[in-house]
């Protein structure tokens, strides 16, 4: 009887350890199942968003096609109004000429301002005796090196 009792106790211990291991596996499976359910819900949300984006994209495509059709329909209308290819080229050429003239005019004004500034600076430097200068009249340029000291006759000098 002791043998039967010890045998039953051993079986009970094995069953308890197996039961504990199975409970742990069930807990892990429940966690995995919960994660799986969350992922399924996220996938469903993503699919819904994807459907919304697809419909929006289709709306944009249809709008784009209708606008392209309007543009294509509008091109012959311009030709009928007298704005053919030759007329458009002529208008572009005239616009380019006007732009080039504006650039040339602004360049002339800039050069005149620069020239007037140089002339004024040279005149000022020639009027002042105090300035020591090296003026070279090539393109009316000059360099000012410094101030010449005036000798003060009232100043006492030490020897």
Buried (B, 14 or more C-beta within 10 A) or exposed (E): EEEEEEEEEEEEEEEEEEEEEEEEEEEEEEEEEEEEEEEEEEEEEEEEEEEEEEEEEEEEEEEEEEEEEEEEEEEEEEEEEEEEEEEEEEEEEEEEEEEEEEEEEEEEEEEEEEEEEBEEBBEEBEEEEEBEBEBEEEEEEBEBEEEEEEEEEEEEEEE
